[in-house]
Amino acid sequence: MAERRGEMLTDMWTPFVILWIAALPHVSMAPRDQPQVLSTESSLELNGPSENQPILNRSKRGWVWNQMFVLEEFYGPESILVGRLHTDLDPGSRKIKYILSGEGAGTIFVINDQTGDIHAMKRLDREEKAEYTLTAQAVDAETGKPLEPPSEFIIKVQDINDNAPEFLNGPYHATVPEMSVVGTFVTKVTATDADDPVYGNSAKLVYSILEGQPYFSIEPHTAIIKTALPNMDREAREEYLVVIQAKDMGGHMGGLSGTTTVTVTLTDVNDNPPKFALSQYQFTVPEDVALGGSVGRVKTNDRDIGDNGKSSFDIIEGDGMDLFEVTTDSQSQDGIIRLRKPLDFESKKSYTLKVEAANVHIDPRFIGGVPFKDTATVKITVEDADEPPVFSSPTYLLEVHENTAVNTVIGQVTARDPDASSSPIRFSIDRHTDLERQFNINAEDGKITLATALDRESNVWHNITIIATETRNHSQISGVVVAIKVLDVNDNAPEFASEYEAFLCENGRPGQIIQTVSAIDKDDPKNGHYFFYSLLPEMANNPNFTIKNNEDNSLSILARHSGFNRLKQELYLLPIIISDSGNPQMSSTSTLTIRVCGCSNDGVVQSCNVEAYVLPIGLSMGALIAILACIILLLVIVVLFVTLRRHKNEPLIIKDDEDVRENIIRYDDEGGGEEDTEAFDIATLQNPDGINGFLPRKDIKPDLQFMPRHGHSAPNGVDVDEFINVRLHEADNDPTAPPYDSIQIYGYEGRGSVAGSLSSLESSTSDSDQNFDYLSEWGPRFKRLGELYSVGESDKET
């Protein structure tokens, strides 16, 4: 068994083609006359058996892999010999055929099947493809059977310096604060080289500055750009253009290079203080300028920008520090002097202020230098203006008791003219604030009186506006709000808070509380409400009910006894007197309705209706029959009503004593005007029996004579509608008769018509000869008619 196993292993490890590169350096190429050789060798040892069984030992195959190399971009008149394949099974006498497959086999790489020489047929570019994986196999040249399993090997394309460095992200933009110290980081640039970074120095880059010195410097290997000059001032120069070069081959002679630009912008820092454009400003302002209004603007110049150029203003000295303030315009950064309190020309005519401007954001690095603030003097002159009247108080509060008598003086307002002329003042009430005209005011002295009595319960507060007007200049007016509070007087009696209805159980107990009631009072006494409850004097000893005051302005009604019976008395009315504690005391009488009900044992009300208590739960047979009879009677009445309505419209019958045919004809008469009495003969319709033959037409003159139509005589009493239909049928079948009344409607308009005839029968035969312009002379209606006809004619032509 052990011997068989050894034979099997021996067969498995029979030498086969394994590619081996004979001791070639990693990056060197074999001389052209000594090609790179790939060969294989393997061995298998079978040691002797141990005491129990033979032991099989195998030595691993010895692989020495050094890939084949070929230079990129190399091309000559002949193909390049890359290397040679060789197998130990080729002693030289046996015919062996080498086969090459894989990436580029047969197109880029070609093998000599007898010698195993591999040639490159095309120019190779390492940047496109750095290596190729191929498979080699040795087969019997005669039988084609493989002599050993196929083996893979790699052909690497060896790099040459054929690619210049590139800045893929250029051009660059960077910023650095102005006044930065030397060595401040600006930015970092990066260049890439497509050559092999492992082989040689083709991809070893060195950076340098071509333009931009002496302001900036660059690290040769890291490409970090830094400042090289201190205290660069943005206000002097804001932008710099730096040209950076990257060179391969370590920067040595013969290397390839690429360049890019870096635009460096100096960002602003607050290194400049604000400066006033003028050292002294003068403004003139009228005394009636509104509070918050602008008096003038002071301008500052700051060479810094953005937040570094923002300034705040303040008044640090002057005799008007409490009258004026300075704010900053967010757009222009100017200082706006505004008025805080009213000016009075008569009191003070000019003011002098000292205004300071300071930067909002201070850079601590520059605090030790010049102060970042500036001052200027502002002189303000006040001009006199005609001012409106001024009330002695900004608001007034008056109090008056309700029901005070009409024309009673309830208060007074006063106003004066602040100008030196001191014009007299007249007072009035803005009636938009006193729509009900409840108040009046004396125009001379400003005393306010009542025009109507006031009711506090309707309105507690009244706010009116009093207008003061100068008599010498009516445009100078001012107003003040007068708040009038109406004080309470005890003029309303208390009453129940709601409509109470109490329910009393028949099986109730004596002393049981039936209902608790409370009262309300529209008045509002200072010490609050306190109500007194009592029964009417004549009902003080009520045998059925009594009351109990709960001392919280509520009242409880109690039953004096039990045994109430709703069959004997279902309803009780209990009058209660409610009095308040005001002066004078007001009282009223409210009646409580107490209904006797049937209740369950636990006091739950079940029924308060006497009939429901007497009658059984279901209806009797007699009641059901009566209800059914009523329903049937109603149905019969409805049927009779509908029947009468259907037979109400009877056909029109011609009676001998009343002939209505003439009226019917007049309704359909659409003939000529009032003077047209010859349009048609109405006697035919008035006497159907009188016409049985041909009537000559008065409106036309026929060219040919036709036999007269034989009408059917109708006896007296025939239906006029049927008679007219017969005549209409005969007229429709007569070829000589146009519509009988149509010609009369449009052909004859009556005598004396100013417009004349509009009938198309008398019009010209040609449509183009018609002109309707003359209709515009008859008035707007005829003008519109002419426009309509003209539009119709133009439509026909088109």
Secondary structure, 3 states (H helix, E strand, C coil): CHHHHHHHHHHHCCCCCCCCECCCCCCCCCCCCCCEEECCCCCCCCCCECCCCECCCCCCCCCCCCCEEEECCCCCCCCEEEEEECCCCCCCCCCEEEEEEECCECCCEEECCCCCEEEECCCCCCCCCCEEEEEEEEEECCCCCECCCCEEEEEEEECCCCCCCECCCCCEEEEEECCCCCCCEEEECCCECCCCCCCCCCCCCEEEEEECCCCEEECCCCCEEEECCCCCCCCCCCEEEEEEEEECHHHCCCCCEEEEEEEEEEECCCCCCCEECCCEEEEEEECCCCCCCEEEEECEECCCCHHHHCEEEEEEEECCCCCEEEEECCCCCCEEEEECCCCCCCCCCEEEEEEEEEECCCCHHHCCCCCCEEEEEEEEEEECCCCCCEECCCEEEEEEECCCCCCCEEEECCEECCCCCCCCEEEEECHHHCCCCCEEECCCCCEEEECCCCCCCCCCEEEEEEEEEECCCCCCEEEEEEEEEEECCCCCCCEECCCCEEEEECCCCCCCEEEEEEEECCCCCCCCCCCEEEECHHHCCCCCEEEEECCCCEEEEEECCCCCCCCCCCEEEEEEEEECCCCCCCEEEEEEEEEEEEECCCCCEEECCHHHHHCCCCCCHHHHHHHHHHHHHHHHHHHHHHHHHHCCCCCCCCECCECCHHHHHHHCCCCCCCCCCCCCCCHHHHCCCCCCCCCCCCCCCCCCCCCCCCCCCCCCCCCHHHHHHHHHHHHHCCCCCCCHHHHHHHHCCCCCCCCCCCCHHHCCCCHHHCCCHHHHHHCHHHHHHHHHHHHHHHHHHC
